[in-house]
Amino acid sequence: MGLFMRWMSRTFDARPSINQCIGFVAYTATPFFVAGVAGLYPGRWLAVAVLGCASVYSTFLLFAGLPTFMRVRKEDGLLFAASAWAVGLLVLVTMLVSMILLWLNVLNPQYLRLPITG
């Protein structure tokens, strides 16, 4: 994602370094890292609610911080942020599909039903 941000910055006058772009992406994704603490409690709806709040806050950070980070107008920043959000979603879906394919084709899980004794 940081490399994508750097590649997209060529369109504008801002020239952030790759490290700055990776830092901005990490800053934007921090709510998801913090929301991982909710996984310690085994409640599904709590995890869904916390991840929903984290995604809203992360999206807010992206849309509010990107125009300042790239030193562009708000209108250009909105388009740039929407593009970055879409690429992030595409990366997430690609990772999920690759993990599912790895799990089903390479790891090949076999579920055993053990008899209850007792």
Backbone bond lengths (Angstrom), bond angles and torsions (degrees), N, CA, C in turn:
res aa  C-N    CA-C-N  psi(-1)  N-CA   C-N-CA  omega(-1)  CA-C   N-CA-C  phi
1 M - - - 1.446 - - 1.527 110.63 -
2 G 1.317 115.87 -37.38 1.461 118.55 177.91 1.519 112.21 -64.13
3 L 1.323 115.90 -38.48 1.470 119.59 177.19 1.522 111.16 -67.30
4 F 1.333 116.79 -35.79 1.455 119.81 176.15 1.528 110.82 -65.04
5 M 1.320 116.50 -42.37 1.472 119.53 178.48 1.529 110.59 -61.65
6 R 1.321 115.85 -40.84 1.472 119.88 178.49 1.525 110.69 -65.21
7 W 1.334 116.23 -40.64 1.461 120.14 179.16 1.527 110.72 -65.37
8 M 1.331 117.87 -40.84 1.459 121.19 179.69 1.529 112.26 -70.74
9 S 1.328 117.47 -25.13 1.462 119.41 -178.17 1.527 112.28 -69.05
10 R 1.323 117.44 -15.97 1.469 119.67 177.02 1.517 112.02 -63.35
11 T 1.328 116.63 -22.92 1.458 120.82 179.75 1.525 110.97 -69.34
12 F 1.325 116.46 -29.44 1.456 121.74 -176.68 1.523 110.03 -106.99
13 D 1.320 115.72 177.08 1.463 120.35 -178.53 1.523 112.48 -76.59
14 A 1.300 117.49 -19.27 1.462 120.67 -178.27 1.514 110.35 -71.70
15 R 1.305 116.40 140.12 1.460 122.08 178.81 1.530 109.97 -129.22
16 P 1.323 118.01 70.67 1.471 118.39 177.90 1.521 110.22 -73.20
17 S 1.310 115.28 154.76 1.458 119.34 178.16 1.532 109.61 -76.77
18 I 1.320 115.82 169.09 1.457 120.42 178.82 1.527 110.00 -64.14
19 N 1.329 116.95 -38.78 1.464 120.35 178.95 1.528 111.69 -63.97
20 Q 1.319 117.20 -38.96 1.463 120.01 176.99 1.523 111.13 -65.26
21 C 1.318 117.10 -39.72 1.469 120.68 179.03 1.526 111.37 -66.61
22 I 1.326 117.03 -42.49 1.460 120.09 177.21 1.528 110.13 -64.58
23 G 1.319 117.32 -38.83 1.462 120.93 176.41 1.511 112.34 -62.78
24 F 1.328 117.07 -40.09 1.461 119.82 178.67 1.521 111.18 -66.82
25 V 1.324 117.10 -39.78 1.466 120.55 177.76 1.526 110.08 -64.84
26 A 1.332 117.37 -41.32 1.465 120.23 177.78 1.525 110.87 -64.91
27 Y 1.336 117.01 -38.98 1.462 121.27 176.78 1.525 110.76 -62.46
28 T 1.310 116.63 -39.80 1.461 120.65 -179.47 1.525 111.48 -70.59
29 A 1.325 117.36 -33.02 1.465 121.02 -177.74 1.519 113.38 -88.07
30 T 1.326 119.04 -2.70 1.464 121.91 -178.12 1.525 113.78 -56.19
31 P 1.347 121.20 -38.91 1.473 118.67 177.83 1.526 113.66 -57.91
32 F 1.324 117.38 -31.31 1.468 119.40 177.27 1.523 111.28 -69.92
33 F 1.336 117.01 -37.47 1.459 119.97 177.97 1.522 110.41 -65.15
34 V 1.317 116.65 -41.95 1.462 120.87 179.50 1.530 110.55 -68.75
35 A 1.317 117.33 -35.21 1.463 121.01 -179.55 1.522 112.01 -68.35
36 G 1.313 117.75 -17.67 1.453 120.81 177.30 1.515 113.12 -62.40
37 V 1.330 117.37 -20.36 1.461 121.15 177.15 1.533 110.18 -63.54
38 A 1.318 117.58 -28.83 1.464 121.00 179.64 1.523 111.45 -65.61
39 G 1.318 117.86 -18.08 1.453 121.10 177.76 1.516 113.33 -71.06
40 L 1.318 117.81 -12.01 1.457 120.77 177.45 1.525 111.88 -71.28
41 Y 1.314 116.36 -28.15 1.460 120.61 176.91 1.535 107.83 -94.17
42 P 1.327 118.76 130.25 1.471 119.83 -172.29 1.524 115.08 -81.25
43 G 1.298 118.02 35.34 1.463 120.12 177.29 1.516 111.00 -98.76
44 R 1.322 115.87 122.15 1.464 120.28 -177.27 1.523 111.30 -66.12
45 W 1.317 117.72 -43.24 1.463 119.87 -175.65 1.516 111.56 -71.78
46 L 1.308 116.83 -29.69 1.458 119.39 174.39 1.528 110.02 -65.03
47 A 1.327 116.54 -44.31 1.465 120.52 179.03 1.519 111.12 -62.87
48 V 1.331 116.82 -41.31 1.468 120.42 178.93 1.525 110.61 -64.18
49 A 1.323 116.74 -42.90 1.471 120.20 -179.54 1.523 111.51 -66.17
50 V 1.329 116.66 -43.47 1.464 120.14 -179.19 1.527 110.73 -67.05
51 L 1.333 117.50 -41.94 1.462 119.63 177.53 1.527 112.26 -66.76
52 G 1.326 117.02 -33.54 1.464 120.08 174.78 1.519 111.47 -63.78
53 C 1.334 115.75 -45.08 1.470 119.46 177.58 1.527 111.09 -64.52
54 A 1.326 116.76 -39.03 1.464 120.07 179.10 1.518 111.16 -64.99
55 S 1.318 117.11 -39.12 1.464 118.99 179.90 1.523 111.70 -68.93
56 V 1.319 117.13 -37.20 1.473 120.06 176.96 1.524 110.14 -64.98
57 Y 1.328 117.30 -45.10 1.456 120.31 -178.67 1.530 111.61 -68.52
58 S 1.325 116.91 -37.61 1.458 120.07 177.59 1.524 111.17 -65.34
59 T 1.318 116.59 -40.31 1.466 120.34 176.83 1.520 110.56 -64.43
60 F 1.332 116.90 -39.77 1.469 120.59 176.72 1.526 110.53 -61.57
61 L 1.339 116.80 -45.24 1.469 119.91 178.82 1.522 111.46 -60.42
62 L 1.319 116.68 -39.90 1.465 120.34 179.89 1.518 110.84 -65.50
63 F 1.328 116.86 -50.51 1.465 119.99 -175.54 1.523 112.28 -71.10
64 A 1.321 118.00 -30.63 1.469 120.13 179.84 1.524 112.05 -83.96
65 G 1.346 117.33 -33.93 1.451 119.94 -173.63 1.508 115.77 -90.62
66 L 1.308 117.50 -23.57 1.464 119.26 -174.92 1.529 113.53 -66.55
67 P 1.341 119.92 -42.65 1.471 117.06 177.52 1.526 113.20 -61.34
68 T 1.315 117.49 -34.92 1.457 120.39 177.27 1.513 111.28 -71.46
69 F 1.325 116.40 -41.30 1.459 120.98 -179.08 1.517 111.78 -64.91
70 M 1.312 117.51 -42.26 1.465 121.34 -178.40 1.521 113.39 -90.01
71 R 1.312 116.78 -4.65 1.471 122.26 -179.54 1.527 111.55 56.19
72 V 1.337 115.00 52.49 1.460 121.05 179.34 1.520 108.70 -123.85
73 R 1.330 115.19 169.69 1.461 119.90 176.58 1.519 109.85 -67.57
74 K 1.335 116.74 159.74 1.471 121.50 -179.80 1.523 111.90 -59.62
75 E 1.329 117.05 -38.54 1.463 120.35 -178.25 1.528 111.07 -65.37
76 D 1.336 115.95 -44.07 1.463 119.57 177.73 1.522 110.93 -68.25
77 G 1.323 116.05 -36.97 1.460 120.34 178.50 1.510 112.38 -64.50
78 L 1.335 116.96 -34.13 1.460 120.58 178.46 1.525 110.44 -65.09
79 L 1.317 117.21 -43.83 1.466 121.04 178.16 1.525 111.45 -66.36
80 F 1.313 116.05 -41.98 1.459 120.95 179.17 1.523 110.96 -64.95
81 A 1.339 116.88 -42.69 1.464 121.15 179.66 1.525 111.06 -66.45
82 A 1.324 117.11 -38.74 1.468 119.77 177.61 1.524 110.61 -65.00
83 S 1.322 117.25 -37.99 1.464 120.48 176.75 1.523 111.21 -65.82
84 A 1.324 116.86 -43.11 1.464 120.64 178.62 1.524 110.90 -64.99
85 W 1.320 117.44 -38.33 1.470 121.74 178.37 1.521 110.17 -64.62
86 A 1.322 116.93 -42.43 1.461 120.74 179.72 1.528 111.23 -66.03
87 V 1.316 117.58 -40.89 1.461 120.19 178.13 1.530 110.19 -66.86
88 G 1.325 117.76 -38.44 1.462 120.74 175.91 1.514 111.96 -61.34
89 L 1.318 117.00 -41.42 1.461 120.85 176.87 1.520 110.97 -65.54
90 L 1.319 116.79 -38.97 1.458 120.79 177.60 1.527 111.23 -64.71
91 V 1.321 117.68 -41.32 1.463 121.44 177.22 1.524 110.39 -63.69
92 L 1.328 117.59 -41.70 1.464 121.39 179.01 1.519 111.51 -62.44
93 V 1.317 117.42 -46.59 1.465 120.95 -179.54 1.532 110.23 -65.81
94 T 1.315 117.93 -38.66 1.459 121.16 177.93 1.526 111.18 -63.21
95 M 1.329 116.63 -41.60 1.466 119.62 177.63 1.516 111.26 -65.94
96 L 1.318 118.11 -40.59 1.457 120.74 179.57 1.526 111.54 -64.77
97 V 1.323 117.08 -44.83 1.464 120.39 179.63 1.525 110.73 -65.17
98 S 1.318 117.76 -40.85 1.465 119.46 178.88 1.523 111.55 -65.52
99 M 1.326 118.29 -35.69 1.465 120.41 176.54 1.522 111.17 -68.02
100 I 1.314 117.68 -38.74 1.465 120.62 177.88 1.527 110.03 -64.90
101 L 1.329 116.95 -44.23 1.467 119.85 178.93 1.528 111.45 -65.73
102 L 1.320 117.28 -38.80 1.457 120.31 176.61 1.521 110.42 -63.54
103 W 1.316 116.85 -43.53 1.458 121.43 -179.01 1.530 111.40 -63.80
104 L 1.314 117.10 -43.42 1.457 119.75 -175.41 1.524 113.63 -80.48
105 N 1.326 118.11 -35.54 1.457 120.38 -173.50 1.523 114.51 -97.28
106 V 1.309 118.39 -32.66 1.458 120.48 -175.53 1.528 111.05 -99.93
107 L 1.314 116.74 -50.90 1.457 119.84 -177.34 1.525 112.18 -75.17
108 N 1.323 117.52 -29.88 1.453 124.87 174.95 1.530 112.97 46.99
109 P 1.311 117.69 71.00 1.465 119.61 -177.18 1.528 111.36 -69.59
110 Q 1.313 115.51 143.47 1.457 121.90 175.23 1.518 107.36 -122.52
111 Y 1.291 114.96 121.90 1.451 120.48 -177.64 1.524 108.92 -95.11
112 L 1.291 115.72 126.14 1.455 121.92 -179.34 1.516 109.58 -108.19
113 R 1.293 115.55 137.53 1.453 119.86 175.97 1.520 106.75 -105.39
114 L 1.302 115.72 107.47 1.449 121.26 -177.80 1.520 109.91 -83.58
115 P 1.323 117.33 140.93 1.479 118.31 178.72 1.514 110.51 -72.16
116 I 1.312 114.40 145.25 1.464 120.73 179.29 1.524 107.59 -84.54
117 T 1.308 114.56 121.91 1.467 119.42 178.59 1.523 108.66 -111.81
118 G 1.264 113.54 145.12 1.383 109.52 174.41 1.389 127.64 151.71
